[in-house]
Amino acid sequence: MDEKKQEAGVYLYIPMVLTVAFLIGCFSVSLAAVRRNVSGLTADVSVSQSDRADGRGTVRRSALKESEGLRYRMVSAADVYELRPRQAAPSEKDSASSTENASAATTNATSATTNATSTTEEKNTATEAETTATEPETVSTQPAEPEKEVLVLPNDHYINFIPPKEDHVAYLTFDDGPSEYTEEILDILDYYDVKATFFVIYHKDMADKYKAIVDRGHTIALHTYTHNYKKVYRSEKAFFNELTSISDYIYSVTGVRTKIIRFPGGSSNTVSNYYCRDIMKTLKKSVPARGYVYHDWNVDSGDAAATNLAPEKLLANVQARLNKYRKPDILMHDTGASKRTTVDTLPAIIEYIYSQGYTMDKLTLDSYAVHHDW
Ligand code: ZN
C-alpha cells in the first residue's frame, strides 16, 4: 500500500517538476527575447564626459533605458550633414595611434571610432559642432590626403527611434561592388550595428574587400562576373557561366558559397532583349530551378540614375517608398567615385529607416525575396 502511495507520489511528482522546469524555461526564453528587443533599440551612441575629456573619443552603445523614453532628438537630413562634415582621412600613423587609444579606453569601441578623432584639435571641433549645432567646421590640422575623404561620424549622437514594428525589416543592398568605398560603407554599417547585403561582381585586386564584407558579418551575393549585358545576357548558358565564375571567385577569396543573386538591371530589365530575346522569361524559371534565389528591389535610392545624385534626393527617394512595404529592399550602389554621395547619405538613410520602426538585416536564403513581377 505504502509502496503504491509512493509510486503514485512519484507519478505526481515527476509531471510537477517537469511543468515547473518547462515554465522556468519559457520564462528565460521570453526574457532573452525581451533583452534582444531592447538591444535592438540600442543604436544610441554616446560618449561619457570622462572619455571626452581625455580625448579618447570612444563610441559606446548603451541599452535604451525606459526612463529615458523612446524618443530621441529628431534628426533631419540637415542635422546629419551638419554633424558629419566631411574631412580628409587621418594619416595612417595617426589613425593607428588613435586605434590604440580607443581600444585602451573601452572594448565597446567600434571601428568607426578610429575615423572619428585623431587629434585634440579635431575633437574640439567636433564637440563644438555638437553642442552649438552651428555651421560645421571643416578645418583639419591633419596632413591631408586630398583625394581620400571619409565621413566623420560623431561620438555623441542621438537618433530618433520608435519601437520596431513587428515583421518590419529593411534590407540594405549594395550592387556592383566592391569599390574604394567598401571599407567606409562597412564602417558606417558597424557604427549603426546594421548588417547588409552586397551583390558583387569581379574587380581586380580587391580580394581583401570581398573578404572584409564576409568577415564583418554581411551577406555577399552574386551579381554576375562581368556585369556586361552583352556577355551576361547572350544566352542562358552564358548567364550561368557568369554566375559560376563569380561564385567560384568569391569562394576562392572568402570561402563562402552563395546561391543568392541579383540580375544586372533586375529581373524586369528589357535591355537583355537586345542580346537574346525573352531571355529574362527563361532565366526567371531556370534560376530558381537551379537552386538560386534572386532578389530585385522595391525601394530605389536612385543612385544609378546619375553621377553623385544629391544626398537630399537620395534620401527623398528612400523616404517616398520605404513605408509602402513591410520588407523594403533598398537598392544602392558601391561603385567608387560616381557614388560618393551614396556613402555620404547612408547615415541619414539608416537613421530614417530606424525612425520608421524598421530593423535592418542582411538577406539569407530564407529571406523574403522581392520580385519585379510586372
Ligand atoms: Zn548592377
Residues whose N, C-alpha, C, O or C-beta is under 5 A from the ligand:
A	BS01	ZN	D175 D176 P264 G265
